[in-house]
Amino acid sequence: MHSLSPYLIRCFNPQLSGKNEDKYSVLDKVGQYDTFSLLKNYIESKSEDFSIVEETKQVFRFHQMLIDSDKRIVCGWFQTGHYGIKTDIINISTGKVDFEKAQNNAEIINHFIYFFLPQSFNEGIALLHGLRGNKIKTLFHRLFKEYFKDITKLNFQMNPLSYDKAFKEWQDSNAKEIRLIRFEGFSDIADQIKMLGHEEVEVKLKPPKKSTLGKLKDYFDKDSDQAKAIEVLSPICAQIKTVVELNGKKRTFIVGHSATNSICEIEAPEDLELSHGNPEYNAIKKWCEEISEEFSETMYPGLKVS
């Protein structure tokens, strides 16, 4: 239900010499500006009242933001909501309407965001929290990119972090389980299971005893048996997850049509502390710190950047 999508933060500067891959500014030296400071200033300017984005009928603000200038980390809630459609809000216990959501009402959802912009590097890390497939990258990137370009005249980029860019230690981890969410392969059985009151049907595939289902990297190699199997299963599942284990530690990654080969989407650990369905602030912050450290070890090897 909860997941993190990691992105690579960069600033393309066509005025720099060399090939295109070399034309990325050091993030704390974008002309006379520091990207960390620009991010800090923008977030602080949007942390009081909700702002309206009329084109997409959205509202947003930043809330409970932590800005650590020494570690160059920014994190907290990015609160977003949609308005413009009148709907009924029902009580799932009674099936009756609790209240009506008017056309000018917006349901606000908390999404945790985590940014790490190390000094003297031309790339940084962004971790964006998603909930039930609802993601915030498009909205945040559009808003901050416009602000960034107005000041620097340059383009702010947020591209999905790929497996070949980070998590090298996890690429060779063993897949211990495949989870098929809302599996529709056996519709008659699935319908019977749904009658018991489950919100979604989940089928778990496990390997024979003392065996594995391949390595994580196999699921992103289009020529592997694992990737071909996922391709067949994807059309009849809402989501496919693989649970991998390394040195006694487990992690769940989303694979299949909901996560392209270039995107690394990480499922929340089962023990992530929740409150009324939402992650606890300190719990999701700690989880983001762990993920960020793993990326940093690969992206900035030997430099002890964290």
Buried (B, 14 or more C-beta within 10 A) or exposed (E): BBBBBBBBBBBBBEEEEEEEEEBBBBBBBBEEBBBBBBBBEBBEEBBEEBEEBEEEBBBBBBBEBEBEEEEBBBBBBBBBBBBEEEEEEEEEEEEEEEEEBEEEBBEBBBBBBBBBBBEEBBBBBBBBBBBEEEBBBEBBBEBBBEBBEEBBEBEBBBBBBBBBBBBBEBBEBBBBBBBBBBBEEEEEEBEEBEEEEEEEBBBEBEBEEEEBBBBBBBBBBEEBEBBEBBEEBBEBBBBBBBBBBBEEEEBBBBBBBBBEBEBBBBBBBEEBEBEEEBBEBEBBBEBBBEBBEBBBBBBBEEEEBB
